Amino acid sequence: MSELQQNIVIILGFLGEWFLFSFPLLQGSLELSEQTDVIGHYKESAGQYPKVSPWYWLLPPLKVYLERERVKKMLKSGSFSGVDKRQLRIFSMRATAWFYVAMAGAFNGIGKTKEVLEHFHWSESAWVFWSINGVMLILGVANVIIRLRISKQKLAKSKIESLL
């Protein structure tokens, strides 16, 4: 394999590992969105349990935990039918599972970052290593936030158009 091909493969592997962080995180957030839709059918009950701020996506484990705790409190309130309780539990379990897949992707991405730095004989500085990983984590979370916003805007637009 030529040096150019090897470099391309290393870079594609790096990107692939970080995609395995960002897109499972997106899938988990979509599961949480579906959960929110089910909760929305019970506006009186949902109002008693404030929404978890989207800013918690900056700390995804905390966001998932807080969402799960919110659902647990709602389920204990007895305001939901049996079918809806089951749906909420499933959404919560799926979101948690996707979060762990995203964490595995982040861990793999961190390992791949080290491999890329070694391959290209770039700085062995811890500062460079953690800076690159920090940027990749922020880009992954930003990907989720931007895609969710675009999705919500499109949904709102289609609802408005359907009313006309």
C-alpha positions as CSV (number, residue, x, y, z in Angstrom):
1,M,0.0,0.0,0.0
2,S,1.4,3.4,-0.9
3,E,2.0,6.0,1.7
4,L,-0.8,8.2,0.3
5,Q,-3.3,5.3,0.5
6,Q,-2.1,4.5,4.0
7,N,-2.6,8.1,5.1
8,I,-6.1,8.2,3.6
9,V,-7.0,5.0,5.4
10,I,-5.8,6.4,8.7
11,I,-7.7,9.6,8.3
12,L,-10.9,7.8,7.2
13,G,-10.6,5.5,10.2
14,F,-10.2,8.5,12.5
15,L,-13.4,10.1,11.0
16,G,-15.3,6.8,11.1
17,E,-14.5,6.3,14.8
18,W,-15.8,9.8,15.6
19,F,-18.9,9.2,13.5
20,L,-19.5,6.2,15.7
21,F,-19.7,8.7,18.6
22,S,-21.8,11.4,17.0
23,F,-24.5,9.4,15.2
24,P,-25.4,7.0,18.0
25,L,-25.7,10.1,20.2
26,L,-28.1,11.6,17.6
27,Q,-30.1,8.3,17.6
28,G,-30.4,8.4,21.4
29,S,-31.6,12.0,21.2
30,L,-34.2,11.0,18.6
31,E,-35.4,8.3,21.0
32,L,-35.7,11.0,23.7
33,S,-37.6,13.2,21.2
34,E,-40.1,10.4,20.6
35,Q,-40.5,10.0,24.4
36,T,-41.2,13.7,24.6
37,D,-44.0,13.3,22.0
38,V,-45.7,10.6,24.0
39,I,-45.4,12.8,27.1
40,G,-46.9,15.7,25.1
41,H,-50.2,13.8,24.9
42,Y,-50.5,14.3,28.7
43,K,-50.0,18.1,28.9
44,E,-51.3,18.4,32.4
45,S,-49.1,15.7,33.8
46,A,-46.1,16.8,31.7
47,G,-46.3,20.3,33.0
48,Q,-45.6,19.1,36.5
49,Y,-42.3,17.8,35.3
50,P,-40.2,20.5,33.7
51,K,-38.3,19.6,30.5
52,V,-34.6,18.9,30.8
53,S,-32.6,21.7,29.2
54,P,-31.0,21.0,25.9
55,W,-27.8,22.5,27.3
56,Y,-27.3,19.2,29.1
57,W,-26.2,17.8,25.7
58,L,-22.9,19.3,26.5
59,L,-22.7,16.6,29.1
60,P,-24.6,13.7,27.4
61,P,-24.4,11.2,30.3
62,L,-26.1,13.8,32.6
63,K,-28.7,14.6,30.0
64,V,-29.7,11.0,29.6
65,Y,-29.7,10.5,33.3
66,L,-31.9,13.5,34.0
67,E,-34.3,12.5,31.2
68,R,-34.6,9.0,32.6
69,E,-35.2,10.4,36.1
70,R,-38.0,12.6,34.7
71,V,-39.7,9.7,33.1
72,K,-39.4,7.6,36.3
73,K,-41.2,10.4,38.2
74,M,-43.9,10.6,35.6
75,L,-44.4,6.8,35.6
76,K,-44.8,6.8,39.3
77,S,-47.5,9.5,39.1
78,G,-50.0,7.1,37.5
79,S,-51.1,9.6,34.9
80,F,-50.2,7.4,32.0
81,S,-52.0,4.4,30.5
82,G,-50.3,1.0,30.5
83,V,-49.4,1.3,26.8
84,D,-47.8,4.7,27.2
85,K,-45.9,3.6,30.3
86,R,-44.5,0.7,28.3
87,Q,-43.5,3.1,25.4
88,L,-41.8,5.5,27.8
89,R,-39.8,2.7,29.4
90,I,-38.7,1.5,25.9
91,F,-37.7,4.9,24.7
92,S,-35.7,5.5,27.9
93,M,-34.0,2.1,27.5
94,R,-33.2,2.7,23.8
95,A,-31.8,6.2,24.5
96,T,-29.6,4.8,27.3
97,A,-28.4,2.0,25.0
98,W,-27.6,4.5,22.2
99,F,-25.8,6.7,24.7
100,Y,-23.5,3.8,25.6
101,V,-22.8,3.0,22.0
102,A,-21.9,6.7,21.6
103,M,-19.6,6.5,24.6
104,A,-17.9,3.5,23.0
105,G,-17.5,5.5,19.8
106,A,-15.9,8.4,21.8
107,F,-13.5,6.0,23.5
108,N,-12.5,4.5,20.2
109,G,-12.2,7.9,18.7
110,I,-9.8,8.9,21.5
111,G,-7.7,5.9,20.7
112,K,-7.8,6.6,17.0
113,T,-6.6,10.2,17.7
114,K,-3.5,8.8,19.4
115,E,-2.9,6.5,16.4
116,V,-3.2,9.4,13.9
117,L,-0.8,11.5,15.9
118,E,1.7,8.7,16.0
119,H,1.3,7.8,12.3
120,F,1.9,11.4,11.2
121,H,4.7,11.9,13.8
122,W,2.8,15.0,15.1
123,S,3.3,16.5,18.5
124,E,3.3,14.0,21.4
125,S,2.0,16.8,23.6
126,A,-0.9,16.0,25.8
127,W,-2.3,19.4,25.1
128,V,-2.5,18.7,21.3
129,F,-4.0,15.2,22.0
130,W,-6.7,16.5,24.3
131,S,-7.4,19.5,22.2
132,I,-8.1,17.4,19.1
133,N,-10.3,15.1,21.2
134,G,-12.2,18.0,22.7
135,V,-12.8,19.5,19.3
136,M,-14.1,16.2,18.0
137,L,-16.4,15.8,21.0
138,I,-17.8,19.3,20.6
139,L,-18.3,18.7,16.8
140,G,-20.2,15.5,17.6
141,V,-22.5,17.2,20.1
142,A,-22.9,20.2,17.8
143,N,-23.9,17.8,15.0
144,V,-26.7,16.4,17.2
145,I,-27.9,19.8,18.3
146,I,-28.0,21.3,14.8
147,R,-29.7,18.2,13.3
148,L,-32.4,18.3,16.0
149,R,-33.0,22.0,15.5
150,I,-33.3,21.5,11.7
151,S,-35.7,18.6,12.2
152,K,-37.9,20.6,14.6
153,Q,-38.0,23.5,12.2
154,K,-39.0,21.3,9.4
155,L,-41.7,19.6,11.5
156,A,-43.1,23.0,12.6
157,K,-43.1,24.2,9.0
158,S,-45.0,21.1,7.8
159,K,-47.5,21.5,10.6
160,I,-48.1,25.1,9.6
161,E,-48.4,24.1,5.9
162,S,-50.9,21.4,6.8
163,L,-53.1,24.0,8.6
164,L,-53.3,26.2,5.5
